[in-house]
């Protein structure tokens, strides 16, 4: 991995891993479209194939384009103006690394490179921070050398946002140590006390469970017509979907047990 002035440069394997979710999405959507088309044709329904393939192709193009734009933007650095000295830079990076459990790979007066390990089904990320005389630049991407990297954008944004919050607080003369401790306590309390049945969490579950049900339905519908696709849909709906449901249930049970103890 190399850092240019504006973006992170990866090798070919790194780019493939960074954009892998686009390839997976494309494969599943194309497979679904072929499966639906075959089923419709064998049922002799009076639906022209064009009106089946066209909507699916548009969904594929829109989703793939959106993901490509989001993942491409992740490779770019966010630049901020600052008068931070080399010593202050190292201190702020060290404090943020300690707060978010970054593993430091390289740290000097001008550059930080490190990784944030996986937590559950999230992560890991590769973080790069550069310092010039008047600016700092920060980049966080799914780790290009880890096969089990989550495509989620949440933790990458958290890595960048936390570093900037800490740097801005320090430049305002605030006690960064105390701010970090207060933030850790609020985060831990929120993780245990936040209801799992808020509108946001309900919407997330409905979306996730809806996709799981869709793939299981496709597996059932294609069992006689396309056995190979049946296996694919079962892996997604039953395998990955089952892992998500089990993880979700464990979170709910742990929070319930925590509230009972309080």
Kinemage of the C-alpha trace (Angstrom):
@kinemage 1
@onewidth
@group {chain A} dominant
@subgroup {mainchain}
@vectorlist {calphas} color= white
{ca unk a 1} P 0.000 0.000 0.000
{ca unk a 2} L 1.246 3.458 -0.932
{ca unk a 3} L -0.181 6.858 -0.011
{ca unk a 4} L -0.261 9.582 -2.648
{ca unk a 5} L -1.266 13.169 -1.905
{ca unk a 6} L -4.944 12.478 -2.479
{ca unk a 7} L -5.659 8.768 -2.199
{ca unk a 8} L -4.424 5.355 -1.104
{ca unk a 9} L -2.885 3.186 -3.815
{ca unk a 10} L -3.351 -0.581 -3.547
{ca unk a 11} L -1.986 -3.514 -5.480
{ca unk a 12} L -4.273 -5.541 -7.752
{ca unk a 13} L -5.280 -7.967 -4.998
{ca unk a 14} L -5.956 -5.052 -2.671
{ca unk a 15} L -8.282 -3.409 -5.197
{ca unk a 16} L -10.106 -6.707 -5.755
{ca unk a 17} L -10.638 -7.099 -2.020
{ca unk a 18} L -11.697 -3.475 -1.641
{ca unk a 19} L -14.357 -3.753 -4.355
{ca unk a 20} L -15.290 -7.404 -3.767
{ca unk a 21} L -18.778 -6.550 -2.522
{ca unk a 22} L -19.569 -5.085 -5.959
{ca unk a 23} L -18.634 -8.360 -7.648
{ca unk a 24} L -20.672 -10.370 -5.133
{ca unk a 25} L -23.705 -8.123 -5.558
{ca unk a 26} L -23.443 -8.342 -9.329
{ca unk a 27} L -23.179 -12.127 -9.259
{ca unk a 28} L -26.161 -12.568 -6.958
{ca unk a 29} L -28.366 -10.142 -8.888
{ca unk a 30} L -27.504 -11.713 -12.230
{ca unk a 31} L -28.088 -15.197 -10.798
{ca unk a 32} L -31.421 -14.099 -9.368
{ca unk a 33} L -32.432 -12.550 -12.686
{ca unk a 34} L -31.542 -15.716 -14.612
{ca unk a 35} L -33.387 -17.862 -12.096
{ca unk a 36} L -36.539 -15.738 -12.245
{ca unk a 37} L -36.406 -15.648 -16.037
{ca unk a 38} L -36.111 -19.440 -16.291
{ca unk a 39} L -38.955 -19.969 -13.850
{ca unk a 40} L -41.238 -17.556 -15.680
{ca unk a 41} L -40.501 -19.101 -19.048
{ca unk a 42} L -41.110 -22.649 -17.796
{ca unk a 43} L -44.389 -21.637 -16.251
{ca unk a 44} L -45.375 -20.187 -19.633
{ca unk a 45} L -46.552 -16.994 -18.032
{ca unk a 46} L -47.471 -14.326 -20.527
{ca unk a 47} L -44.693 -11.945 -19.504
{ca unk a 48} L -42.135 -10.833 -22.109
{ca unk a 49} L -38.576 -11.605 -20.922
{ca unk a 50} L -37.545 -8.023 -21.672
{ca unk a 51} L -39.666 -6.651 -18.820
{ca unk a 52} L -38.042 -9.087 -16.412
{ca unk a 53} L -34.432 -8.566 -17.398
{ca unk a 54} L -34.659 -4.770 -17.748
{ca unk a 55} L -35.681 -3.936 -14.137
{ca unk a 56} L -33.123 -6.375 -12.746
{ca unk a 57} L -30.411 -4.906 -14.969
{ca unk a 58} L -31.302 -1.387 -13.813
{ca unk a 59} L -31.156 -2.472 -10.158
{ca unk a 60} L -27.766 -4.049 -10.803
{ca unk a 61} L -26.383 -0.944 -12.512
{ca unk a 62} L -27.711 1.486 -9.898
{ca unk a 63} L -26.537 -0.585 -6.910
{ca unk a 64} L -23.137 -1.334 -8.446
{ca unk a 65} L -22.577 2.315 -9.435
{ca unk a 66} L -23.518 3.537 -5.950
{ca unk a 67} L -21.163 1.062 -4.282
{ca unk a 68} L -18.316 1.847 -6.685
{ca unk a 69} L -18.697 5.561 -5.918
{ca unk a 70} L -18.779 4.969 -2.145
{ca unk a 71} L -15.825 2.572 -2.172
{ca unk a 72} L -13.811 4.833 -4.497
{ca unk a 73} L -14.442 7.791 -2.177
{ca unk a 74} L -13.074 5.727 0.730
{ca unk a 75} L -9.659 5.640 -0.936
{ca unk a 76} L -9.368 9.438 -0.806
{ca unk a 77} L -7.811 11.355 2.081
{ca unk a 78} L -9.780 13.877 4.136
{ca unk a 79} L -7.646 17.011 4.562
{ca unk a 80} L -7.804 19.419 7.538
{ca unk a 81} L -5.878 22.604 8.248
{ca unk a 82} L -3.992 22.621 11.552
{ca unk a 83} L -1.014 24.175 13.311
{ca unk a 84} L -0.266 20.957 15.211
{ca unk a 85} L 3.394 20.302 15.977
{ca unk a 86} L 5.090 16.947 15.445
{ca unk a 87} L 4.964 16.150 19.156
{ca unk a 88} L 1.277 17.085 19.362
{ca unk a 89} L 0.550 14.982 16.279
{ca unk a 90} L 2.130 11.904 17.834
{ca unk a 91} L 0.283 12.447 21.109
{ca unk a 92} L -3.165 12.856 19.500
{ca unk a 93} L -2.623 9.812 17.285
{ca unk a 94} L -1.489 7.780 20.294
{ca unk a 95} L -4.546 8.784 22.339
{ca unk a 96} L -6.944 7.985 19.489
{ca unk a 97} L -5.213 4.668 18.845
{ca unk a 98} L -5.620 3.763 22.506
{ca unk a 99} L -9.300 4.778 22.492
{ca unk a 100} L -10.224 2.749 19.370
{ca unk a 101} L -7.753 -0.123 19.905
{ca unk a 102} L -5.667 0.601 16.812
{ca unk a 103} L -2.539 -1.493 16.345
{ca unk a 104} L 0.326 0.822 15.437
{ca unk a 105} L 2.372 -0.327 12.444
{ca unk a 106} L 4.324 2.902 11.873
{ca unk a 107} L 4.386 6.233 13.698
{ca unk a 108} L 6.733 9.166 13.239
{ca unk a 109} L 6.427 12.946 13.055
{ca unk a 110} L 4.813 12.889 9.589
{ca unk a 111} L 2.999 9.559 9.249
{ca unk a 112} L 0.875 7.024 11.100
{ca unk a 113} L -0.072 3.637 9.673
{ca unk a 114} L -2.081 1.151 11.676
{ca unk a 115} L -4.942 -1.295 11.727
{ca unk a 116} L -8.054 -1.721 13.794
{ca unk a 117} L -8.810 -5.406 14.507
{ca unk a 118} L -12.125 -7.082 13.873
{ca unk a 119} L -14.834 -6.957 16.545
{ca unk a 120} L -17.461 -9.638 16.074
{ca unk a 121} L -18.608 -9.413 12.461
{ca unk a 122} L -17.219 -5.868 11.956
{ca unk a 123} L -13.822 -4.663 10.765
{ca unk a 124} L -10.931 -4.704 10.244
{ca unk a 125} L -9.709 -1.345 8.943
{ca unk a 126} L -6.438 0.115 7.717
{ca unk a 127} L -5.797 3.687 8.903
{ca unk a 128} L -3.326 6.150 7.379
{ca unk a 129} L -2.715 9.645 8.787
{ca unk a 130} L -0.269 12.122 7.246
{ca unk a 131} L 0.991 15.423 8.623
{ca unk a 132} L 2.457 18.364 6.737
{ca unk a 133} L 3.390 21.791 8.074
{ca unk a 134} L -0.155 23.156 7.948
{ca unk a 135} L -2.415 20.163 7.317
{ca unk a 136} L -3.221 16.624 8.373
{ca unk a 137} L -4.817 14.027 6.110
{ca unk a 138} L -6.607 10.906 7.291
{ca unk a 139} L -7.855 7.844 5.476
{ca unk a 140} L -9.589 4.708 6.757
{ca unk a 141} L -10.558 1.781 4.521
{ca unk a 142} L -11.549 -1.866 4.982
{ca unk a 143} L -8.272 -3.672 5.529
{ca unk a 144} L -7.035 -4.692 2.045
{ca unk a 145} L -5.029 -7.629 3.427
{ca unk a 146} L -7.775 -9.192 5.553
{ca unk a 147} L -10.172 -11.633 3.910
{ca unk a 148} L -12.850 -11.263 6.588
{ca unk a 149} L -13.245 -7.511 6.235
{ca unk a 150} L -16.699 -5.996 6.686
{ca unk a 151} L -17.902 -3.639 3.925
{ca unk a 152} L -19.577 -1.452 6.531
{ca unk a 153} L -18.783 2.286 6.317
{ca unk a 154} L -19.613 2.989 9.968
{ca unk a 155} L -16.290 2.088 11.603
{ca unk a 156} L -14.225 3.747 8.870
{ca unk a 157} L -16.110 6.988 9.510
{ca unk a 158} L -15.664 6.519 13.264
{ca unk a 159} L -11.887 6.158 12.867
{ca unk a 160} L -11.625 9.441 10.976
{ca unk a 161} L -14.185 11.357 13.028
{ca unk a 162} L -12.657 10.414 16.395
{ca unk a 163} L -9.157 11.528 15.360
{ca unk a 164} L -10.489 14.881 14.167
{ca unk a 165} L -12.609 15.396 17.303
{ca unk a 166} L -9.611 14.732 19.515
{ca unk a 167} L -7.334 17.001 17.486
{ca unk a 168} L -9.886 19.837 17.448
{ca unk a 169} L -10.475 19.537 21.198
{ca unk a 170} L -6.740 19.633 21.870
{ca unk a 171} L -6.258 22.748 19.726
{ca unk a 172} L -9.076 24.432 21.702
{ca unk a 173} L -7.180 23.736 24.911
{ca unk a 174} L -9.606 21.114 26.248
{ca unk a 175} L -8.634 18.115 28.353
{ca unk a 176} L -8.500 15.386 25.705
{ca unk a 177} L -7.818 12.644 28.260
{ca unk a 178} L -11.051 13.434 30.113
{ca unk a 179} L -13.040 13.801 26.888
{ca unk a 180} L -11.943 10.347 25.782
{ca unk a 181} L -12.818 8.783 29.150
{ca unk a 182} L -16.254 10.438 29.130
{ca unk a 183} L -16.880 9.269 25.565
{ca unk a 184} L -15.883 5.697 26.443
{ca unk a 185} L -18.300 5.651 29.381
{ca unk a 186} L -21.168 7.062 27.302
{ca unk a 187} L -20.487 4.568 24.524
{ca unk a 188} L -20.411 1.619 26.916
{ca unk a 189} L -23.576 2.730 28.716
{ca unk a 190} L -25.389 3.291 25.418
{ca unk a 191} L -24.360 -0.137 24.157
{ca unk a 192} L -26.063 -1.786 27.143
{ca unk a 193} L -29.004 0.540 27.774
{ca unk a 194} L -30.127 1.413 24.233
{ca unk a 195} L -33.359 -0.343 23.352
{ca unk a 196} L -33.182 -2.922 20.589
{ca unk a 197} L -36.705 -1.952 19.525
{ca unk a 198} L -36.165 1.623 18.414
{ca unk a 199} L -37.511 2.580 14.956
{ca unk a 200} L -33.953 2.490 13.575
{ca unk a 201} L -33.244 -1.006 14.911
{ca unk a 202} L -36.653 -2.265 13.817
{ca unk a 203} L -36.087 -0.944 10.299
{ca unk a 204} L -32.660 -2.613 10.212
{ca unk a 205} L -34.118 -5.927 11.309
{ca unk a 206} L -37.025 -5.777 8.883
{ca unk a 207} L -34.621 -5.101 6.022
{ca unk a 208} L -32.208 -7.869 7.037
{ca unk a 209} L -34.887 -10.452 7.773
{ca unk a 210} L -36.685 -9.490 4.569
{ca unk a 211} L -33.591 -10.294 2.507
{ca unk a 212} L -33.147 -13.588 4.377
{ca unk a 213} L -36.779 -14.546 3.689
{ca unk a 214} L -36.363 -13.528 0.025
{ca unk a 215} L -33.375 -15.823 -0.502
{ca unk a 216} L -35.080 -18.709 1.286
{ca unk a 217} L -38.138 -18.182 -0.902
{ca unk a 218} L -35.960 -18.165 -4.017
{ca unk a 219} L -34.297 -21.375 -2.817
{ca unk a 220} L -37.699 -23.038 -2.409
{ca unk a 221} L -38.926 -21.769 -5.785
{ca unk a 222} L -35.825 -22.937 -7.669
{ca unk a 223} L -35.356 -26.343 -6.008
{ca unk a 224} L -36.778 -28.268 -8.995
{ca unk a 225} L -35.732 -25.908 -11.770
{ca unk a 226} L -32.188 -24.831 -10.826
{ca unk a 227} L -30.575 -26.995 -8.081
{ca unk a 228} L -27.238 -25.159 -8.174
{ca unk a 229} L -28.896 -21.815 -7.562
{ca unk a 230} L -30.900 -23.449 -4.766
{ca unk a 231} L -27.651 -24.239 -2.971
{ca unk a 232} L -26.436 -20.660 -3.508
{ca unk a 233} L -29.632 -19.154 -2.101
{ca unk a 234} L -29.585 -21.543 0.866
{ca unk a 235} L -26.011 -20.538 1.687
{ca unk a 236} L -27.027 -16.879 1.711
{ca unk a 237} L -30.435 -17.171 3.355
{ca unk a 238} L -29.764 -20.106 5.646
{ca unk a 239} L -26.015 -19.818 6.281
{ca unk a 240} L -25.214 -16.115 6.399
{ca unk a 241} L -28.771 -15.272 7.403
{ca unk a 242} L -28.632 -17.778 10.251
{ca unk a 243} L -25.361 -16.305 11.507
{ca unk a 244} L -26.906 -12.808 11.483
{ca unk a 245} L -30.033 -13.971 13.342
{ca unk a 246} L -27.967 -15.838 15.958
{ca unk a 247} L -25.759 -12.785 16.523
{ca unk a 248} L -28.842 -10.555 16.783
{ca unk a 249} L -30.530 -12.852 19.308
{ca unk a 250} L -27.369 -12.992 21.458
{ca unk a 251} L -27.260 -9.182 21.644
{ca unk a 252} L -30.908 -9.042 22.718
{ca unk a 253} L -30.413 -11.729 25.380
{ca unk a 254} L -27.252 -10.096 26.749
{ca unk a 255} L -28.964 -6.722 27.088
{ca unk a 256} L -31.952 -8.354 28.745
{ca unk a 257} L -29.675 -10.122 31.254
{ca unk a 258} L -27.847 -6.840 31.938
{ca unk a 259} L -31.094 -4.992 32.687
{ca unk a 260} L -32.264 -7.760 35.014
{ca unk a 261} L -29.040 -7.457 37.048
{ca unk a 262} L -29.375 -3.693 37.409
